[in-house]
Structure formats: C-alpha cells, structure tokens
Amino acid sequence: MSAAPAPFPWDAVLGYCLNRLRWSPESFWRATPRELAVALGDVAASAPPTRAELAMLMRAHPDAPACA
C-alpha cells in the first residue's frame, strides 16, 4: 500500500505568485500548469545560502540600529 500524495499547496503557491512575483489574482488563475511550473522552477531548484554567503550578505546589508 502506498501513501496518498500530499495535497497541492495552493495557499503557498498563491502567496508566492501574488507577493513575490507580483502577479495579479487574474494572472494567477489564468496561468496554465506549465506556466506555474516555470514560474516556480527557480524556487524548487534554489538552495539556501551557505554560511559564508549569509555572512557576506549580512556584512553588505547590516541591520539599521534601533531608534532610541
């Protein structure tokens, strides 16, 4: 007996497309499965930054000091 596949993460995909890709709701719902796959391809293939990359980014973009 095989496990049932996980349900499609509609909320996460919708949030990514609307917030990160700046798609309109109409663009999202008109997108074909192939268009969604291409749009999300970089997300699925990207790896988190290494410690060295994160340290470099933190040096390049330090947090602003808190207002007193």
N, CA, C and O of each residue as an XYZ file, in Angstrom:
272
protein
N       0.835     -1.183      0.000
C       0.000      0.000      0.000
C       0.884      1.253      0.000
O       1.779      1.376      0.836
N       0.646      2.156     -0.907
C       1.446      3.377     -0.961
C       0.702      4.518     -0.275
O      -0.526      4.545     -0.204
N       1.494      5.449      0.220
C       0.907      6.606      0.904
C       0.239      7.524     -0.120
O       0.678      7.625     -1.266
N      -0.806      8.174      0.308
C      -1.501      9.123     -0.564
C      -0.591     10.320     -0.827
O       0.136     10.748      0.070
N      -0.620     10.858     -2.025
C       0.207     12.036     -2.304
C      -0.260     13.227     -1.474
O      -1.432     13.341     -1.116
N       0.686     14.102     -1.181
C       0.354     15.309     -0.418
C      -0.537     16.208     -1.273
O      -0.371     16.263     -2.492
N      -1.471     16.905     -0.653
C      -2.316     17.825     -1.430
C      -1.474     18.970     -1.990
O      -0.441     19.331     -1.427
N      -1.930     19.525     -3.094
C      -1.209     20.638     -3.709
C      -1.242     21.840     -2.772
O      -2.306     22.178     -2.253
N      -0.103     22.494     -2.542
C      -0.040     23.629     -1.601
C      -0.546     24.936     -2.219
O       0.232     25.863     -2.445
N      -1.840     25.002     -2.487
C      -2.415     26.169     -3.158
C      -2.112     27.470     -2.438
O      -1.752     28.458     -3.079
N      -2.253     27.493     -1.107
C      -2.031     28.742     -0.367
C      -0.601     29.240     -0.536
O      -0.377     30.432     -0.744
N       0.367     28.332     -0.449
C       1.770     28.724     -0.579
C       2.078     29.212     -1.995
O       2.772     30.213     -2.172
N       1.566     28.511     -2.992
C       1.816     28.898     -4.384
C       1.135     30.227     -4.703
O       1.731     31.097     -5.337
N      -0.097     30.379     -4.270
C      -0.814     31.636     -4.492
C      -0.080     32.786     -3.815
O       0.113     33.841     -4.420
N       0.331     32.593     -2.565
C       1.063     33.632     -1.848
C       2.360     34.006     -2.539
O       2.698     35.186     -2.631
N       3.091     33.009     -3.029
C       4.350     33.276     -3.718
C       4.108     34.078     -4.996
O       4.791     35.067     -5.259
N       3.139     33.643     -5.774
C       2.873     34.320     -7.053
C       2.368     35.749     -6.848
O       2.757     36.654     -7.587
N       1.509     35.957     -5.854
C       0.973     37.303     -5.628
C       2.002     38.217     -4.977
O       2.123     39.380     -5.360
N       2.744     37.707     -4.000
C       3.654     38.555     -3.234
C       5.039     38.682     -3.848
O       5.568     39.789     -3.957
N       5.625     37.580     -4.245
C       6.993     37.618     -4.771
C       7.045     37.946     -6.255
O       7.868     38.749     -6.697
N       6.162     37.320     -7.017
C       6.176     37.545     -8.462
C       5.322     38.738     -8.871
O       5.386     39.188    -10.015
N       4.524     39.248     -7.941
C       3.662     40.416     -8.162
C       2.624     40.167     -9.254
O       2.253     41.081     -9.991
N       2.158     38.917     -9.351
C       1.085     38.603    -10.292
C      -0.221     39.135     -9.723
O      -0.387     39.223     -8.507
N      -1.133     39.485    -10.596
C      -2.489     39.822    -10.152
C      -3.226     38.504     -9.914
O      -2.824     37.472    -10.451
N      -4.297     38.522     -9.117
C      -5.081     37.291     -8.958
C      -5.551     36.738    -10.303
O      -5.561     35.526    -10.514
N      -5.938     37.627    -11.202
C      -6.388     37.166    -12.520
C      -5.267     36.439    -13.254
O      -5.502     35.399    -13.870
N      -4.044     36.979    -13.194
C      -2.913     36.319    -13.855
C      -2.662     34.944    -13.256
O      -2.386     33.984    -13.974
N      -2.761     34.859    -11.926
C      -2.540     33.569    -11.271
C      -3.552     32.538    -11.747
O      -3.177     31.438    -12.152
N      -4.826     32.885    -11.700
C      -5.860     31.913    -12.036
C      -5.930     31.618    -13.525
O      -6.495     30.597    -13.918
N      -5.370     32.484    -14.367
C      -5.335     32.223    -15.808
C      -4.097     31.411    -16.200
O      -4.035     30.879    -17.309
N      -3.119     31.311    -15.307
C      -1.874     30.603    -15.625
C      -2.142     29.116    -15.848
O      -2.953     28.498    -15.158
N      -1.444     28.572    -16.817
C      -1.549     27.136    -17.079
C      -0.630     26.391    -16.109
O       0.260     27.000    -15.515
N      -0.832     25.094    -15.943
C       0.092     24.329    -15.093
C       1.553     24.479    -15.537
O       2.452     24.550    -14.700
N       1.782     24.528    -16.838
C       3.158     24.702    -17.328
C       3.712     26.066    -16.914
O       4.869     26.160    -16.505
N       2.905     27.116    -17.012
C       3.362     28.452    -16.607
C       3.668     28.495    -15.114
O       4.656     29.101    -14.700
N       2.832     27.859    -14.312
C       3.111     27.795    -12.875
C       4.410     27.053    -12.610
O       5.219     27.490    -11.791
N       4.615     25.938    -13.294
C       5.837     25.157    -13.093
C       7.076     25.968    -13.447
O       8.074     25.923    -12.728
N       7.018     26.703    -14.544
C       8.158     27.529    -14.946
C       8.375     28.658    -13.939
O       9.511     28.934    -13.552
N       7.298     29.307    -13.515
C       7.410     30.414    -12.559
C       7.970     29.942    -11.224
O       8.717     30.671    -10.573
N       7.618     28.737    -10.814
C       8.070     28.207     -9.532
C       9.355     27.410     -9.650
O       9.901     26.976     -8.635
N       9.852     27.206    -10.859
C      11.038     26.378    -11.067
C      12.242     26.833    -10.284
O      12.935     26.006     -9.692
N      12.514     28.127    -10.261
C      13.671     28.629     -9.532
C      13.525     28.423     -8.039
O      14.521     28.220     -7.345
N      12.316     28.471     -7.536
C      12.082     28.277     -6.105
C      12.420     26.846     -5.719
O      13.104     26.606     -4.723
N      11.940     25.904     -6.507
C      12.170     24.498     -6.197
C      13.638     24.124     -6.358
O      14.142     23.272     -5.627
N      14.326     24.747     -7.303
C      15.707     24.375     -7.588
C      16.717     25.132     -6.739
O      17.876     24.726     -6.660
N      16.310     26.210     -6.111
C      17.276     27.019     -5.380
C      17.607     26.409     -4.025
O      16.753     25.828     -3.355
N      18.854     26.556     -3.649
C      19.322     26.062     -2.358
C      19.464     27.252     -1.412
O      19.652     28.383     -1.860
N      19.376     27.003     -0.120
C      19.579     28.109      0.820
C      21.029     28.580      0.755
O      21.906     27.831      0.324
N      21.286     29.811      1.179
C      22.666     30.301      1.144
C      23.545     29.534      2.124
O      23.079     29.056      3.159
N      24.821     29.426      1.779
C      25.780     28.799      2.691
C      26.064     29.775      3.828
O      25.666     30.938      3.771
N      26.748     29.297      4.854
C      27.113     30.189      5.971
C      27.968     31.351      5.478
O      27.790     32.490      5.909
N      28.899     31.057      4.570
C      29.778     32.106      4.044
C      28.972     33.135      3.247
O      29.201     34.337      3.378
N      28.039     32.670      2.430
C      27.205     33.596      1.656
C      26.335     34.445      2.572
O      26.174     35.644      2.347
N      25.778     33.828      3.597
C      24.951     34.568      4.543
C      25.776     35.620      5.281
O      25.325     36.751      5.460
N      26.981     35.251      5.706
C      27.857     36.204      6.395
C      28.191     37.380      5.478
O      28.198     38.529      5.918
N      28.467     37.091      4.203
C      28.779     38.148      3.245
C      27.580     39.082      3.065
O      27.740     40.302      3.032
N      26.392     38.511      2.949
C      25.187     39.330      2.808
C      24.937     40.177      4.055
O      24.525     41.333      3.954
N      25.184     39.602      5.220
C      24.969     40.348      6.471
C      25.955     41.504      6.592
O      25.606     42.566      7.107
N      27.191     41.303      6.119
C      28.164     42.404      6.132
C      27.767     43.483      5.124
O      27.896     44.675      5.400
N      27.291     43.065      3.973
C      26.929     44.020      2.924
C      25.653     44.787      3.252
O      25.483     45.931      2.830
N      24.760     44.154      4.004
C      23.457     44.765      4.308
C      23.146     44.633      5.799
O      22.246     43.886      6.183
N      23.894     45.361      6.645
C      23.650     45.235      8.087
C      22.296     45.822      8.481
O      21.760     46.711      7.818
N      21.768     45.298      9.573
C      20.527     45.852     10.114
C      20.783     47.274     10.581
O      21.853     47.582     11.105
N      19.811     48.124     10.391
C      19.921     49.501     10.870
C      19.822     49.486     12.390
O      19.074     48.685     12.952
N      20.566     50.359     13.060
C      20.450     50.403     14.520
C      19.034     50.806     14.931
O      18.362     51.575     14.243
N      18.611     50.278     16.047
C      17.274     50.594     16.557
C      17.201     52.069     16.930
O      18.172     52.639     17.427
N      16.065     52.675     16.693
C      15.859     54.079     17.065
C      15.783     54.192     18.580
O      15.174     53.353     19.244
N      16.398     55.222     19.117
C      16.388     55.405     20.577
C      15.220     56.243     21.009
O      15.052     56.500     22.201
